[in-house]
Amino acid sequence: MRKFLSLIFISFSIICCKSKEIPKDIIPPNQMQKILYDIHIADAYITTIGDADSAKKVSSAYYKGIYKKFKTDSVRYNKSMDYYYQNPGLLTDMYDRIKADLEKTKQKQDTISVKPVTDI
C-alpha cells in the first residue's frame, strides 16, 4: 500500500510540475503580445471618434487589418484570448511587456513633440 501511495504521489508531482506547453492552435505569446499592442493602439484611436456608427466601422476595419498583418483571424484570436484568460500568469507577463512598449512609444512621441522648431 505504501509503495502504491508513493507511486501515485510521484506521478502526481511529475504531472503538476510538467511545464505547460501552449497548444498549436493558440497564438504564441510573443505574437499575441504584438497583436494586443496593435489592438490597444487602434482602440485608443477609436475612442477619439465621436460617432458610434463611425467608430464601429473604423474599429472593424482596423481589427481586420491587424488580423491580416499577423496572418490570423478573429476566431483564433478569441480562442487564444480565452486560453490566456485561463492562464493569467502568461497574460500578466504579456501585459507587462505591452505596458513597457507603450511607455517607450509615449516617450518617443513626447520627445518628438517637444523638439524645438528651427528656423529654415
PyRosetta script that sets phi, psi and omega in degrees:
from pyrosetta import init, pose_from_sequence

init()
pose = pose_from_sequence("MRKFLSLIFISFSIICCKSKEIPKDIIPPNQMQKILYDIHIADAYITTIGDADSAKKVSSAYYKGIYKKFKTDSVRYNKSMDYYYQNPGLLTDMYDRIKADLEKTKQKQDTISVKPVTDI")
pose.set_psi(1, -40.9)
pose.set_omega(1, -178.9)
pose.set_phi(2, -63.7)
pose.set_psi(2, -41.2)
pose.set_omega(2, 178.1)
pose.set_phi(3, -64.4)
pose.set_psi(3, -38.7)
pose.set_omega(3, 179.5)
pose.set_phi(4, -63.6)
pose.set_psi(4, -45.9)
pose.set_omega(4, 178.8)
pose.set_phi(5, -64.7)
pose.set_psi(5, -38.2)
pose.set_omega(5, 177.9)
pose.set_phi(6, -64.1)
pose.set_psi(6, -41.8)
pose.set_omega(6, 179.2)
pose.set_phi(7, -63.4)
pose.set_psi(7, -42.6)
pose.set_omega(7, 178.3)
pose.set_phi(8, -63.8)
pose.set_psi(8, -44.3)
pose.set_omega(8, -179.4)
pose.set_phi(9, -62.3)
pose.set_psi(9, -45.1)
pose.set_omega(9, -179.6)
pose.set_phi(10, -65.1)
pose.set_psi(10, -42.7)
pose.set_omega(10, 178.7)
pose.set_phi(11, -61.5)
pose.set_psi(11, -44.5)
pose.set_omega(11, 179.4)
pose.set_phi(12, -62.5)
pose.set_psi(12, -41.1)
pose.set_omega(12, 179.9)
pose.set_phi(13, -63.6)
pose.set_psi(13, -41.4)
pose.set_omega(13, -179.4)
pose.set_phi(14, -66.0)
pose.set_psi(14, -43.4)
pose.set_omega(14, -179.5)
pose.set_phi(15, -64.0)
pose.set_psi(15, -42.9)
pose.set_omega(15, -178.2)
pose.set_phi(16, -69.8)
pose.set_psi(16, -35.2)
pose.set_omega(16, -176.3)
pose.set_phi(17, -84.3)
pose.set_psi(17, -14.2)
pose.set_omega(17, -179.3)
pose.set_phi(18, -60.9)
pose.set_psi(18, 130.8)
pose.set_omega(18, -178.8)
pose.set_phi(19, -64.1)
pose.set_psi(19, 138.2)
pose.set_omega(19, -176.4)
pose.set_phi(20, -81.4)
pose.set_psi(20, 116.8)
pose.set_omega(20, 179.9)
pose.set_phi(21, -88.8)
pose.set_psi(21, 139.3)
pose.set_omega(21, -178.6)
pose.set_phi(22, -77.4)
pose.set_psi(22, 129.2)
pose.set_omega(22, 179.6)
pose.set_phi(23, -58.8)
pose.set_psi(23, 152.9)
pose.set_omega(23, -176.2)
pose.set_phi(24, -66.1)
pose.set_psi(24, -26.8)
pose.set_omega(24, -178.8)
pose.set_phi(25, -84.9)
pose.set_psi(25, 3.0)
pose.set_omega(25, 178.2)
pose.set_phi(26, -100.5)
pose.set_psi(26, 137.9)
pose.set_omega(26, 177.6)
pose.set_phi(27, -64.8)
pose.set_psi(27, 127.9)
pose.set_omega(27, -179.2)
pose.set_phi(28, -60.1)
pose.set_psi(28, 150.7)
pose.set_omega(28, -175.9)
pose.set_phi(29, -53.4)
pose.set_psi(29, -42.6)
pose.set_omega(29, -178.4)
pose.set_phi(30, -63.3)
pose.set_psi(30, -42.1)
pose.set_omega(30, 179.3)
pose.set_phi(31, -72.4)
pose.set_psi(31, -39.3)
pose.set_omega(31, 179.7)
pose.set_phi(32, -62.5)
pose.set_psi(32, -37.7)
pose.set_omega(32, 177.9)
pose.set_phi(33, -61.2)
pose.set_psi(33, -42.4)
pose.set_omega(33, 179.4)
pose.set_phi(34, -66.7)
pose.set_psi(34, -39.2)
pose.set_omega(34, 178.3)
pose.set_phi(35, -64.0)
pose.set_psi(35, -47.0)
pose.set_omega(35, -179.9)
pose.set_phi(36, -62.1)
pose.set_psi(36, -38.8)
pose.set_omega(36, 177.3)
pose.set_phi(37, -58.2)
pose.set_psi(37, -50.9)
pose.set_omega(37, -179.7)
pose.set_phi(38, -63.2)
pose.set_psi(38, -39.2)
pose.set_omega(38, 179.2)
pose.set_phi(39, -63.8)
pose.set_psi(39, -40.5)
pose.set_omega(39, -180.0)
pose.set_phi(40, -69.7)
pose.set_psi(40, -34.3)
pose.set_omega(40, 175.1)
pose.set_phi(41, -64.7)
pose.set_psi(41, -45.3)
pose.set_omega(41, 178.8)
pose.set_phi(42, -62.1)
pose.set_psi(42, -43.6)
pose.set_omega(42, 179.6)
pose.set_phi(43, -60.7)
pose.set_psi(43, -38.8)
pose.set_omega(43, 179.0)
pose.set_phi(44, -62.1)
pose.set_psi(44, -41.9)
pose.set_omega(44, 178.2)
pose.set_phi(45, -67.2)
pose.set_psi(45, -43.5)
pose.set_omega(45, -176.9)
pose.set_phi(46, -60.6)
pose.set_psi(46, -33.5)
pose.set_omega(46, 179.7)
pose.set_phi(47, -66.8)
pose.set_psi(47, -16.2)
pose.set_omega(47, 179.4)
pose.set_phi(48, -85.1)
pose.set_psi(48, -8.3)
pose.set_omega(48, -179.5)
pose.set_phi(49, -84.4)
pose.set_psi(49, 122.1)
pose.set_omega(49, -175.5)
pose.set_phi(50, -72.2)
pose.set_psi(50, -40.2)
pose.set_omega(50, -176.0)
pose.set_phi(51, -82.3)
pose.set_psi(51, 124.3)
pose.set_omega(51, -176.2)
pose.set_phi(52, -62.7)
pose.set_psi(52, -39.8)
pose.set_omega(52, 179.5)
pose.set_phi(53, -65.0)
pose.set_psi(53, -43.4)
pose.set_omega(53, 178.2)
pose.set_phi(54, -63.9)
pose.set_psi(54, -41.9)
pose.set_omega(54, 179.6)
pose.set_phi(55, -61.6)
pose.set_psi(55, -39.1)
pose.set_omega(55, 179.0)
pose.set_phi(56, -63.9)
pose.set_psi(56, -43.4)
pose.set_omega(56, 179.6)
pose.set_phi(57, -65.6)
pose.set_psi(57, -44.6)
pose.set_omega(57, -179.1)
pose.set_phi(58, -64.6)
pose.set_psi(58, -44.2)
pose.set_omega(58, -178.6)
pose.set_phi(59, -62.9)
pose.set_psi(59, -40.4)
pose.set_omega(59, 178.3)
pose.set_phi(60, -60.0)
pose.set_psi(60, -44.5)
pose.set_omega(60, 179.8)
pose.set_phi(61, -65.5)
pose.set_psi(61, -42.8)
pose.set_omega(61, 179.2)
pose.set_phi(62, -63.1)
pose.set_psi(62, -46.2)
pose.set_omega(62, -179.3)
pose.set_phi(63, -62.1)
pose.set_psi(63, -42.7)
pose.set_omega(63, 177.6)
pose.set_phi(64, -60.7)
pose.set_psi(64, -40.8)
pose.set_omega(64, 178.1)
pose.set_phi(65, -63.5)
pose.set_psi(65, -40.3)
pose.set_omega(65, 178.8)
pose.set_phi(66, -66.3)
pose.set_psi(66, -45.3)
pose.set_omega(66, 178.5)
pose.set_phi(67, -60.2)
pose.set_psi(67, -41.3)
pose.set_omega(67, -179.9)
pose.set_phi(68, -65.5)
pose.set_psi(68, -43.1)
pose.set_omega(68, 179.8)
pose.set_phi(69, -56.8)
pose.set_psi(69, -39.1)
pose.set_omega(69, -176.9)
pose.set_phi(70, -100.6)
pose.set_psi(70, 11.5)
pose.set_omega(70, 176.4)
pose.set_phi(71, 52.2)
pose.set_psi(71, 52.1)
pose.set_omega(71, 177.2)
pose.set_phi(72, -139.8)
pose.set_psi(72, -172.7)
pose.set_omega(72, 177.1)
pose.set_phi(73, -142.6)
pose.set_psi(73, 174.6)
pose.set_omega(73, -175.3)
pose.set_phi(74, -66.0)
pose.set_psi(74, -31.3)
pose.set_omega(74, 179.8)
pose.set_phi(75, -65.3)
pose.set_psi(75, -48.1)
pose.set_omega(75, 179.9)
pose.set_phi(76, -67.8)
pose.set_psi(76, -37.8)
pose.set_omega(76, 177.7)
pose.set_phi(77, -60.8)
pose.set_psi(77, -49.1)
pose.set_omega(77, -178.8)
pose.set_phi(78, -65.2)
pose.set_psi(78, -38.4)
pose.set_omega(78, 177.3)
pose.set_phi(79, -63.9)
pose.set_psi(79, -40.2)
pose.set_omega(79, 178.4)
pose.set_phi(80, -66.2)
pose.set_psi(80, -42.3)
pose.set_omega(80, 178.0)
pose.set_phi(81, -61.7)
pose.set_psi(81, -41.2)
pose.set_omega(81, 176.4)
pose.set_phi(82, -58.6)
pose.set_psi(82, -42.8)
pose.set_omega(82, 179.1)
pose.set_phi(83, -61.8)
pose.set_psi(83, -47.1)
pose.set_omega(83, -178.1)
pose.set_phi(84, -69.0)
pose.set_psi(84, -29.9)
pose.set_omega(84, 174.0)
pose.set_phi(85, -64.6)
pose.set_psi(85, -33.2)
pose.set_omega(85, 179.0)
pose.set_phi(86, -80.4)
pose.set_psi(86, -10.8)
pose.set_omega(86, 177.4)
pose.set_phi(87, -126.3)
pose.set_psi(87, 72.6)
pose.set_omega(87, -171.6)
pose.set_phi(88, -61.7)
pose.set_psi(88, -24.7)
pose.set_omega(88, 177.5)
pose.set_phi(89, -63.1)
pose.set_psi(89, -43.2)
pose.set_omega(89, 177.9)
pose.set_phi(90, -65.2)
pose.set_psi(90, -42.9)
pose.set_omega(90, -179.3)
pose.set_phi(91, -65.2)
pose.set_psi(91, -40.5)
pose.set_omega(91, 178.6)
pose.set_phi(92, -63.1)
pose.set_psi(92, -43.2)
pose.set_omega(92, 178.0)
pose.set_phi(93, -60.5)
pose.set_psi(93, -43.0)
pose.set_omega(93, 179.1)
pose.set_phi(94, -62.3)
pose.set_psi(94, -45.8)
pose.set_omega(94, -177.6)
pose.set_phi(95, -69.3)
pose.set_psi(95, -27.8)
pose.set_omega(95, 173.7)
pose.set_phi(96, -64.0)
pose.set_psi(96, -42.4)
pose.set_omega(96, 178.9)
pose.set_phi(97, -70.8)
pose.set_psi(97, -38.6)
pose.set_omega(97, 178.0)
pose.set_phi(98, -62.0)
pose.set_psi(98, -44.3)
pose.set_omega(98, 179.5)
pose.set_phi(99, -60.5)
pose.set_psi(99, -43.1)
pose.set_omega(99, 178.5)
pose.set_phi(100, -63.7)
pose.set_psi(100, -41.5)
pose.set_omega(100, 178.2)
pose.set_phi(101, -64.3)
pose.set_psi(101, -41.1)
pose.set_omega(101, 178.6)
pose.set_phi(102, -64.7)
pose.set_psi(102, -38.4)
pose.set_omega(102, 178.6)
pose.set_phi(103, -66.2)
pose.set_psi(103, -39.3)
pose.set_omega(103, 176.7)
pose.set_phi(104, -63.0)
pose.set_psi(104, -43.2)
pose.set_omega(104, 179.4)
pose.set_phi(105, -62.6)
pose.set_psi(105, -42.4)
pose.set_omega(105, 179.4)
pose.set_phi(106, -63.5)
pose.set_psi(106, -42.0)
pose.set_omega(106, 178.7)
pose.set_phi(107, -62.2)
pose.set_psi(107, -41.1)
pose.set_omega(107, 177.6)
pose.set_phi(108, -62.9)
pose.set_psi(108, -43.3)
pose.set_omega(108, 179.6)
pose.set_phi(109, -64.4)
pose.set_psi(109, -41.0)
pose.set_omega(109, 178.8)
pose.set_phi(110, -63.5)
pose.set_psi(110, -39.5)
pose.set_omega(110, 179.3)
pose.set_phi(111, -65.0)
pose.set_psi(111, -42.0)
pose.set_omega(111, 179.9)
pose.set_phi(112, -65.8)
pose.set_psi(112, -42.7)
pose.set_omega(112, -176.3)
pose.set_phi(113, -75.2)
pose.set_psi(113, -16.8)
pose.set_omega(113, -178.5)
pose.set_phi(114, -94.1)
pose.set_psi(114, -14.7)
pose.set_omega(114, -178.7)
pose.set_phi(115, -55.7)
pose.set_psi(115, 133.6)
pose.set_omega(115, 178.8)
pose.set_phi(116, -72.0)
pose.set_psi(116, 147.0)
pose.set_omega(116, 177.3)
pose.set_phi(117, -81.0)
pose.set_psi(117, 130.7)
pose.set_omega(117, 178.6)
pose.set_phi(118, -99.4)
pose.set_psi(118, 150.4)
pose.set_omega(118, 178.1)
pose.set_phi(119, -73.9)
pose.set_psi(119, 140.8)
pose.set_omega(119, 179.9)
pose.set_phi(120, -97.8)
pose.dump_pdb("model.pdb")
